[in-house]
């Protein structure tokens, strides 16, 4: 049985009386003209009636607690190995990243002059940059660095 796509999404809401007035009138008008949708609506209404009058059974005493306890124990049993494996995998990936970084740094520094003998002030000096624009942070740094400013 084929229902129209627009009405198909509205039929369950129509049966449950959850549609707005305009949508409800639109579905009612369509169902009067479309026999496939009318049959689908009738089947849904029959099924709703069956569930409405079906016998209701109560769960045995303590059933909910037993189900929840079993779910928690199964969750704990499954989750012991996964976090341990994840931590080992994270550490392994981190070591690979560090090793690649060191290797690429050594590769890039081959043939470059060593700066081991330079002092920290020389290494972090801004002398390699062009003159800083006036009023910038670099200009303020150069002004402080240039005048023997000390606190």
Backbone as a printed PyTorch tensor [residue, N CA C, xyz], in Angstrom:
tensor([[[  0.8410,  -1.1680,   0.0000],
         [  0.0000,   0.0000,   0.0000],
         [  0.8870,   1.2320,   0.0000]],

        [[  0.6090,   2.1680,  -0.8720],
         [  1.4410,   3.3510,  -1.0140],
         [  0.6730,   4.5720,  -0.5130]],

        [[  1.2870,   5.2960,   0.4300],
         [  0.6730,   6.5270,   0.9140],
         [  1.4460,   7.7040,   0.3530]],

        [[  0.7990,   8.8060,   0.2700],
         [  1.4440,  10.0190,  -0.2400],
         [  2.4390,  10.5320,   0.7970]],

        [[  3.5580,  11.0770,   0.3220],
         [  4.6450,  11.4420,   1.2390],
         [  4.2460,  12.5410,   2.2220]],

        [[  3.4550,  13.5010,   1.7820],
         [  3.0750,  14.5980,   2.6770],
         [  2.1690,  14.0920,   3.7920]],

        [[  1.2050,  13.2540,   3.4270],
         [  0.2550,  12.7530,   4.4140],
         [  0.9010,  11.6930,   5.2880]],

        [[  1.8680,  10.9450,   4.7420],
         [  2.5010,   9.8520,   5.4850],
         [  3.1060,  10.3420,   6.7940]],

        [[  3.7490,  11.5030,   6.7770],
         [  4.3480,  12.0000,   8.0200],
         [  3.3030,  12.5980,   8.9570]],

        [[  2.1190,  12.9560,   8.4110],
         [  1.0770,  13.5520,   9.2460],
         [  0.1000,  12.5250,   9.8210]],

        [[  0.0050,  11.3340,   9.2250],
         [ -0.9870,  10.3530,   9.6850],
         [ -0.8100,   9.9430,  11.1500]],

        [[  0.4070,   9.6110,  11.6000],
         [  0.5290,   9.2570,  13.0270],
         [  0.1100,  10.4010,  13.9530]],

        [[  0.4520,  11.6210,  13.5780],
         [  0.0450,  12.7710,  14.3930],
         [ -1.4720,  12.9770,  14.3170]],

        [[ -2.0560,  12.6930,  13.1630],
         [ -3.5040,  12.8030,  13.0020],
         [ -4.2260,  11.7990,  13.8960]],

        [[ -3.7450,  10.5570,  13.9060],
         [ -4.3610,   9.5090,  14.7240],
         [ -4.2480,   9.8530,  16.2030]],

        [[ -3.1210,  10.4320,  16.6040],
         [ -2.9130,  10.7940,  18.0090],
         [ -3.5200,  12.1470,  18.3620]],

        [[ -4.1840,  12.7920,  17.4100],
         [ -4.8320,  14.0940,  17.6030],
         [ -3.8200,  15.1580,  18.0530]],

        [[ -2.6760,  15.1980,  17.3520],
         [ -1.6230,  16.1480,  17.6950],
         [ -1.3430,  17.1420,  16.5680]],

        [[ -2.2180,  17.2240,  15.5860],
         [ -2.0210,  18.1560,  14.4700],
         [ -2.7370,  19.4720,  14.7410]],

        [[ -2.2110,  20.5280,  14.1200],
         [ -2.9040,  21.8170,  14.2040],
         [ -4.1980,  21.7160,  13.4020]],

        [[ -5.0810,  22.6590,  13.5950],
         [ -6.3860,  22.6270,  12.9320],
         [ -6.2390,  22.6610,  11.4150]],

        [[ -5.3520,  23.5090,  10.9090],
         [ -5.1890,  23.6060,   9.4510],
         [ -4.6050,  22.3220,   8.8690]],

        [[ -3.6100,  21.7330,   9.5400],
         [ -3.0250,  20.4800,   9.0570],
         [ -4.0430,  19.3470,   9.1420]],

        [[ -4.8340,  19.3660,  10.1950],
         [ -5.8520,  18.3150,  10.3680],
         [ -6.8830,  18.3760,   9.2390]],

        [[ -7.3300,  19.5760,   8.8980],
         [ -8.2960,  19.7280,   7.8050],
         [ -7.6760,  19.3080,   6.4770]],

        [[ -6.3910,  19.6140,   6.2970],
         [ -5.6930,  19.2370,   5.0650],
         [ -5.6110,  17.7120,   4.9320]],

        [[ -5.2920,  17.0270,   6.0250],
         [ -5.2120,  15.5670,   5.9950],
         [ -6.5960,  14.9720,   5.7520]],

        [[ -7.6240,  15.5020,   6.4190],
         [ -8.9830,  14.9870,   6.2310],
         [ -9.4220,  15.1320,   4.7820]],

        [[ -9.1110,  16.2770,   4.1550],
         [ -9.4900,  16.5030,   2.7570],
         [ -8.7440,  15.5280,   1.8500]],

        [[ -7.4860,  15.2910,   2.1280],
         [ -6.6950,  14.3810,   1.2980],
         [ -7.1890,  12.9420,   1.4400]],

        [[ -7.5100,  12.5350,   2.6500],
         [ -7.9460,  11.1550,   2.8980],
         [ -9.2730,  10.8800,   2.2030]],

        [[-10.1390,  11.8840,   2.0770],
         [-11.4150,  11.7020,   1.3620],
         [-11.1840,  11.4170,  -0.1200]],

        [[-10.0790,  11.9570,  -0.6800],
         [ -9.8300,  11.8050,  -2.1180],
         [ -8.8670,  10.6540,  -2.4240]],

        [[ -8.0490,  10.2240,  -1.4930],
         [ -7.0050,   9.2180,  -1.7540],
         [ -7.3440,   7.9270,  -0.9940]],

        [[ -7.6440,   6.8730,  -1.7080],
         [ -8.0530,   5.6260,  -1.0620],
         [ -6.8780,   4.9390,  -0.3530]],

        [[ -5.6530,   5.0640,  -0.8870],
         [ -4.4900,   4.4610,  -0.2290],
         [ -4.2550,   5.0830,   1.1440]],

        [[ -4.3250,   6.3930,   1.2120],
         [ -4.1210,   7.0750,   2.4940],
         [ -5.2800,   6.7990,   3.4450]],

        [[ -6.4940,   6.6600,   2.9110],
         [ -7.6520,   6.3420,   3.7560],
         [ -7.4870,   4.9590,   4.3710]],

        [[ -7.0150,   3.9920,   3.5740],
         [ -6.7850,   2.6370,   4.0990],
         [ -5.6800,   2.6480,   5.1570]],

        [[ -4.6090,   3.4100,   4.9070],
         [ -3.5140,   3.5100,   5.8760],
         [ -4.0040,   4.1340,   7.1780]],

        [[ -4.8300,   5.1720,   7.0810],
         [ -5.3890,   5.8150,   8.2690],
         [ -6.2720,   4.8340,   9.0360]],

        [[ -7.0600,   4.0700,   8.3480],
         [ -7.9290,   3.0960,   9.0050],
         [ -7.1090,   2.0330,   9.7290]],

        [[ -6.0300,   1.5580,   9.0750],
         [ -5.1560,   0.5700,   9.7180],
         [ -4.5110,   1.1380,  10.9830]],

        [[ -4.0890,   2.3970,  10.9140],
         [ -3.4760,   3.0270,  12.0920],
         [ -4.4770,   3.1810,  13.2270]],

        [[ -5.7030,   3.5370,  12.8830],
         [ -6.7230,   3.6980,  13.9200],
         [ -7.0670,   2.3560,  14.5610]],

        [[ -7.1080,   1.2820,  13.7720],
         [ -7.3750,  -0.0550,  14.3200],
         [ -6.2450,  -0.4620,  15.2600]],

        [[ -5.0120,  -0.2250,  14.8390],
         [ -3.8580,  -0.5800,  15.6780],
         [ -3.8690,   0.2200,  16.9760]],

        [[ -4.2310,   1.5060,  16.8830],
         [ -4.2980,   2.3230,  18.0950],
         [ -5.3450,   1.7750,  19.0640]],

        [[ -6.4900,   1.3420,  18.5420],
         [ -7.5300,   0.7700,  19.3920],
         [ -7.0530,  -0.5250,  20.0490]],

        [[ -6.3000,  -1.3330,  19.2880],
         [ -5.7870,  -2.5890,  19.8490],
         [ -4.8480,  -2.3100,  21.0220]],

        [[ -3.9760,  -1.3390,  20.8750],
         [ -3.0490,  -1.0210,  21.9620],
         [ -3.7580,  -0.3520,  23.1340]],

        [[ -4.7960,   0.3980,  22.8460],
         [ -5.5120,   1.0990,  23.9110],
         [ -6.1820,   0.1070,  24.8570]],

        [[ -6.7040,  -0.9850,  24.3190],
         [ -7.4340,  -1.9340,  25.1390],
         [ -6.6400,  -3.2010,  25.4450]],

        [[ -5.3790,  -3.2040,  25.1450],
         [ -4.5430,  -4.3750,  25.4320],
         [ -4.3520,  -4.5180,  26.9340]],

        [[ -4.1670,  -5.7730,  27.3620],
         [ -3.9420,  -6.0270,  28.7810],
         [ -2.6140,  -5.4150,  29.2070]],

        [[ -2.6250,  -4.8880,  30.4070],
         [ -1.3990,  -4.2960,  30.9510],
         [ -0.8720,  -5.2220,  32.0370]],

        [[  0.4110,  -5.5260,  31.9540],
         [  1.0350,  -6.4330,  32.9100],
         [  2.0540,  -5.6650,  33.7320]],

        [[  2.0890,  -5.9800,  34.9900],
         [  3.0650,  -5.3640,  35.8820],
         [  4.3040,  -6.2510,  35.9130]],

        [[  5.4450,  -5.6240,  35.9980],
         [  6.6990,  -6.3750,  36.1050],
         [  6.7860,  -6.9890,  37.4920]],

        [[  7.4550,  -8.1350,  37.6380],
         [  7.6000,  -8.7450,  38.9560],
         [  8.3860,  -7.8380,  39.9010]],

        [[  8.1980,  -8.0860,  41.1890],
         [  8.8650,  -7.2750,  42.2050],
         [ 10.3800,  -7.3320,  42.0170]],

        [[ 11.0320,  -6.1780,  41.9860],
         [ 12.4840,  -6.0860,  41.8860],
         [ 13.0310,  -6.2260,  40.4740]],

        [[ 12.1500,  -6.3390,  39.4840],
         [ 12.5990,  -6.5330,  38.1040],
         [ 13.4320,  -5.3510,  37.6170]],

        [[ 12.9610,  -4.1550,  37.8590],
         [ 13.6770,  -2.9630,  37.3930],
         [ 15.0570,  -2.8830,  38.0100]],

        [[ 15.1590,  -3.1310,  39.3000],
         [ 16.4510,  -3.0600,  39.9780],
         [ 17.4160,  -4.1090,  39.4250]],

        [[ 16.9010,  -5.3250,  39.1520],
         [ 17.7680,  -6.3820,  38.6180],
         [ 18.2670,  -6.0360,  37.2150]],

        [[ 17.3910,  -5.4920,  36.3970],
         [ 17.7900,  -5.1210,  35.0310],
         [ 18.8370,  -4.0100,  35.0680]],

        [[ 18.6170,  -3.0010,  35.8920],
         [ 19.5750,  -1.8990,  35.9950],
         [ 20.9140,  -2.3660,  36.5530]],

        [[ 20.8890,  -3.2520,  37.5470],
         [ 22.1310,  -3.7730,  38.1170],
         [ 22.8940,  -4.5810,  37.0790]],

        [[ 22.1900,  -5.3750,  36.2830],
         [ 22.8420,  -6.1720,  35.2280],
         [ 23.4410,  -5.2590,  34.1590]],

        [[ 22.7200,  -4.2090,  33.8110],
         [ 23.2340,  -3.2690,  32.8000],
         [ 24.4890,  -2.5750,  33.2960]],

        [[ 24.4960,  -2.1700,  34.5620],
         [ 25.6790,  -1.5110,  35.1290],
         [ 26.8570,  -2.4730,  35.1790]],

        [[ 26.6270,  -3.7240,  35.5780],
         [ 27.7320,  -4.6850,  35.6640],
         [ 28.2900,  -5.0060,  34.2750]],

        [[ 27.4400,  -5.1260,  33.2720],
         [ 27.9210,  -5.3800,  31.9100],
         [ 28.6950,  -4.1810,  31.3870]],

        [[ 28.2440,  -2.9730,  31.7310],
         [ 28.9590,  -1.7690,  31.3040],
         [ 30.3480,  -1.7210,  31.9320]],

        [[ 30.4520,  -2.0780,  33.2000],
         [ 31.7490,  -2.0720,  33.8760],
         [ 32.6690,  -3.1340,  33.2970]],

        [[ 32.1430,  -4.3010,  32.9780],
         [ 32.9630,  -5.3720,  32.4240],
         [ 33.5110,  -4.9900,  31.0550]],

        [[ 32.7270,  -4.3440,  30.2380],
         [ 33.1660,  -3.9630,  28.9010],
         [ 34.1260,  -2.7830,  28.9380]],

        [[ 33.9830,  -1.9090,  29.8980],
         [ 34.7450,  -0.6650,  29.8710],
         [ 36.0970,  -0.7630,  30.5720]],

        [[ 36.5090,  -1.9140,  31.0770],
         [ 37.8020,  -2.0430,  31.7470],
         [ 38.9340,  -2.0140,  30.7280]],

        [[ 38.8030,  -2.7310,  29.6440],
         [ 39.8720,  -2.8610,  28.6680],
         [ 39.9830,  -1.6290,  27.7790]],

        [[ 38.8650,  -1.0560,  27.3780],
         [ 38.8740,   0.0270,  26.4050],
         [ 39.6180,   1.2660,  26.9130]],

        [[ 39.3620,   1.7830,  28.1250],
         [ 40.1190,   2.9570,  28.5620],
         [ 41.6140,   2.6930,  28.6710]],

        [[ 41.9940,   1.5000,  29.1140],
         [ 43.4160,   1.1710,  29.2190],
         [ 44.0530,   1.1740,  27.8360]],

        [[ 43.4030,   0.5390,  26.8810],
         [ 43.9140,   0.5000,  25.5160],
         [ 43.9830,   1.9050,  24.9280]],

        [[ 42.9640,   2.7290,  25.2030],
         [ 42.9420,   4.0920,  24.6670],
         [ 44.1080,   4.9120,  25.2200]],

        [[ 44.4170,   4.7560,  26.5000],
         [ 45.5210,   5.5100,  27.0890],
         [ 46.8610,   5.0750,  26.5070]],

        [[ 47.0210,   3.7760,  26.2980],
         [ 48.2650,   3.2790,  25.7000],
         [ 48.3860,   3.8000,  24.2650]],

        [[ 47.3010,   3.7680,  23.5300],
         [ 47.3170,   4.2580,  22.1480],
         [ 47.6300,   5.7500,  22.1030]],

        [[ 47.0520,   6.5190,  23.0240],
         [ 47.3370,   7.9560,  23.0810],
         [ 48.8070,   8.2110,  23.3660]],

        [[ 49.3740,   7.4900,  24.3030],
         [ 50.7900,   7.6670,  24.6320],
         [ 51.6670,   7.2930,  23.4440]],

        [[ 51.3290,   6.2200,  22.7380],
         [ 52.0980,   5.7930,  21.5800],
         [ 52.0550,   6.8490,  20.4760]],

        [[ 50.8610,   7.3850,  20.2010],
         [ 50.7170,   8.4270,  19.1750],
         [ 51.4960,   9.6740,  19.5800]],

        [[ 51.4470,  10.0440,  20.8380],
         [ 52.1910,  11.2150,  21.3180],
         [ 53.6940,  11.0160,  21.1530]],

        [[ 54.1960,   9.8240,  21.4620],
         [ 55.6320,   9.5590,  21.2910],
         [ 56.0230,   9.6230,  19.8150]],

        [[ 55.1620,   9.1280,  18.9330],
         [ 55.4520,   9.2000,  17.5000],
         [ 55.5000,  10.6570,  17.0370]],

        [[ 54.5650,  11.4590,  17.5060],
         [ 54.5390,  12.8790,  17.1240],
         [ 55.8030,  13.5830,  17.6090]],

        [[ 56.2180,  13.3140,  18.8310],
         [ 57.4310,  13.9360,  19.3640],
         [ 58.6520,  13.4820,  18.5650]],

        [[ 58.7260,  12.1900,  18.2540],
         [ 59.8770,  11.6790,  17.4890],
         [ 59.9200,  12.2940,  16.0990]],

        [[ 58.7750,  12.4180,  15.4460],
         [ 58.7300,  13.0430,  14.1210],
         [ 59.1450,  14.5050,  14.2200]],

        [[ 58.7130,  15.1960,  15.2570],
         [ 59.1000,  16.5920,  15.4490],
         [ 60.6040,  16.7510,  15.6410]],

        [[ 61.1730,  15.8920,  16.4500],
         [ 62.6300,  15.9640,  16.6890],
         [ 63.3880,  15.6390,  15.4110]],

        [[ 62.9570,  14.5910,  14.7010],
         [ 63.6390,  14.2010,  13.4620],
         [ 63.5330,  15.2930,  12.4090]],

        [[ 62.3520,  15.8890,  12.2700],
         [ 62.2060,  16.9490,  11.2650],
         [ 62.9800,  18.1910,  11.6740]],

        [[ 63.0550,  18.4780,  12.9720],
         [ 63.8630,  19.6200,  13.4200],
         [ 65.3390,  19.4020,  13.1410]],

        [[ 65.8360,  18.1910,  13.3960],
         [ 67.2350,  17.8830,  13.0910],
         [ 67.4990,  17.9570,  11.6000]],

        [[ 66.5560,  17.4670,  10.7920],
         [ 66.7150,  17.5110,   9.3430],
         [ 66.7580,  18.9490,   8.8400]],

        [[ 65.8830,  19.7900,   9.3720],
         [ 65.8370,  21.1850,   8.9320],
         [ 67.0390,  21.9850,   9.4150]],

        [[ 67.6220,  21.5910,  10.5430],
         [ 68.7430,  22.3480,  11.1010],
         [ 70.0940,  21.9050,  10.5480]],

        [[ 70.1480,  20.8720,   9.7090],
         [ 71.4220,  20.4540,   9.1310],
         [ 71.9610,  21.5750,   8.2510]],

        [[ 73.2040,  21.9210,   8.4680],
         [ 73.8390,  22.9770,   7.6890],
         [ 73.5980,  24.3700,   8.2410]],

        [[ 72.7920,  24.4930,   9.2860],
         [ 72.5430,  25.7980,   9.8970],
         [ 73.5900,  26.0500,  10.9730]],

        [[ 74.0220,  27.2990,  11.1230],
         [ 74.9900,  27.5750,  12.1900],
         [ 74.3730,  27.3610,  13.5610]],

        [[ 75.1710,  26.8520,  14.4650],
         [ 74.6950,  26.5720,  15.8120],
         [ 74.6040,  27.8540,  16.6150]],

        [[ 73.5610,  27.9820,  17.4350],
         [ 73.3870,  29.1640,  18.2720],
         [ 73.5870,  28.8230,  19.7380]],

        [[ 74.2810,  27.7340,  20.0130],
         [ 74.4500,  27.3120,  21.3990],
         [ 75.2680,  28.2930,  22.2090]],

        [[ 76.2050,  28.9930,  21.5710],
         [ 77.0700,  29.9040,  22.3140],
         [ 76.4110,  31.2510,  22.5630]],

        [[ 75.3070,  31.5420,  21.8970],
         [ 74.6300,  32.8260,  22.0750],
         [ 73.9180,  32.8580,  23.4220]],

        [[ 73.8090,  34.0360,  23.9600],
         [ 73.0970,  34.1910,  25.2220],
         [ 71.5870,  34.2480,  24.9510]],

        [[ 70.8140,  34.0960,  25.9940],
         [ 69.3670,  34.1550,  25.8480],
         [ 68.9080,  35.5110,  25.3330]],

        [[ 69.5700,  36.5690,  25.7600],
         [ 69.1890,  37.9100,  25.3060],
         [ 69.3860,  38.0370,  23.8040]],

        [[ 70.4260,  37.4300,  23.2750],
         [ 70.6740,  37.4930,  21.8370],
         [ 69.6660,  36.6390,  21.0790]],

        [[ 69.3380,  35.4840,  21.6140],
         [ 68.3990,  34.5890,  20.9400],
         [ 67.0210,  35.2310,  20.8500]],

        [[ 66.5710,  35.8860,  21.9270],
         [ 65.2390,  36.4750,  21.9520],
         [ 65.2350,  37.9450,  21.5580]],

        [[ 66.2920,  38.4160,  21.0040],
         [ 66.3870,  39.8140,  20.5900],
         [ 65.5060,  40.0520,  19.3750]],

        [[ 64.9940,  41.2360,  19.2570],
         [ 64.1530,  41.5920,  18.1130],
         [ 64.9480,  42.3110,  17.0250]],

        [[ 66.2760,  42.1840,  17.0640],
         [ 67.0990,  42.8700,  16.0840],
         [ 66.8980,  42.3160,  14.6760]],

        [[ 66.3820,  41.1330,  14.5500],
         [ 66.1860,  40.5500,  13.2260],
         [ 64.9780,  41.1430,  12.5140]],

        [[ 64.1150,  41.8700,  13.2430],
         [ 62.9130,  42.4470,  12.6450],
         [ 63.1900,  43.8720,  12.1780]],

        [[ 62.3320,  44.3250,  11.2900],
         [ 62.3910,  45.7220,  10.8460],
         [ 61.9670,  46.6210,  12.0000]],

        [[ 62.1430,  47.8970,  11.8230],
         [ 61.7210,  48.8550,  12.8470],
         [ 60.2200,  48.7190,  13.0630]],

        [[ 59.8210,  48.7080,  14.3220],
         [ 58.4120,  48.5200,  14.6500],
         [ 57.6320,  49.8010,  14.3740]],

        [[ 56.3700,  49.6830,  13.9510],
         [ 55.5470,  50.8740,  13.7310],
         [ 55.3420,  51.6270,  15.0390]],

        [[ 55.2670,  52.9390,  14.9770],
         [ 55.0840,  53.7200,  16.2050],
         [ 53.7610,  53.3680,  16.8910]],

        [[ 53.8210,  53.2750,  18.2100],
         [ 52.6380,  52.9830,  19.0020],
         [ 52.3200,  51.4960,  19.0930]],

        [[ 53.1180,  50.6410,  18.4880],
         [ 52.8590,  49.2090,  18.5470],
         [ 53.5300,  48.6090,  19.7760]],

        [[ 53.2110,  47.3520,  20.0480],
         [ 53.8210,  46.6530,  21.1750],
         [ 55.3140,  46.4890,  20.9400]],

        [[ 55.6720,  46.1960,  19.6880],
         [ 57.0970,  46.0690,  19.3540],
         [ 57.8510,  47.3560,  19.6010]],

        [[ 57.2400,  48.4880,  19.2870],
         [ 57.8660,  49.7930,  19.5230],
         [ 58.0650,  50.0200,  21.0190]],

        [[ 57.0630,  49.6370,  21.8240],
         [ 57.1830,  49.7790,  23.2730],
         [ 58.2960,  48.8840,  23.8020]],

        [[ 58.4020,  47.6580,  23.2800],
         [ 59.4540,  46.7450,  23.7170],
         [ 60.8240,  47.3080,  23.3730]],

        [[ 60.9530,  47.8060,  22.1560],
         [ 62.2460,  48.3610,  21.7400],
         [ 62.6060,  49.5790,  22.5840]],

        [[ 61.6180,  50.3860,  22.9570],
         [ 61.8900,  51.5640,  23.7850],
         [ 62.3830,  51.1330,  25.1570]],

        [[ 61.7430,  50.0890,  25.7250],
         [ 62.1500,  49.6070,  27.0410],
         [ 63.5060,  48.9230,  26.9480]],

        [[ 63.7240,  48.1190,  25.9140],
         [ 64.9790,  47.3870,  25.7520],
         [ 66.1300,  48.3390,  25.4740]],

        [[ 65.8400,  49.3950,  24.7340],
         [ 66.9070,  50.3460,  24.3480],
         [ 67.3690,  51.1930,  25.5210]],

        [[ 66.4660,  51.5470,  26.4370],
         [ 66.8660,  52.3380,  27.5970],
         [ 67.0290,  51.3600,  28.7580]],

        [[ 68.0820,  51.3190,  29.3590],
         [ 68.3810,  50.3580,  30.4110],
         [ 67.3380,  50.4000,  31.5110]],

        [[ 66.1320,  50.0120,  31.1780],
         [ 65.0170,  50.0400,  32.1090],
         [ 65.0470,  48.7690,  32.9560]],

        [[ 65.0060,  48.9490,  34.2620],
         [ 64.9540,  47.8250,  35.1830],
         [ 64.0500,  48.1850,  36.3480]],

        [[ 63.3230,  47.2190,  36.7890],
         [ 62.4430,  47.4600,  37.9470],
         [ 63.1940,  47.1870,  39.2130]]])
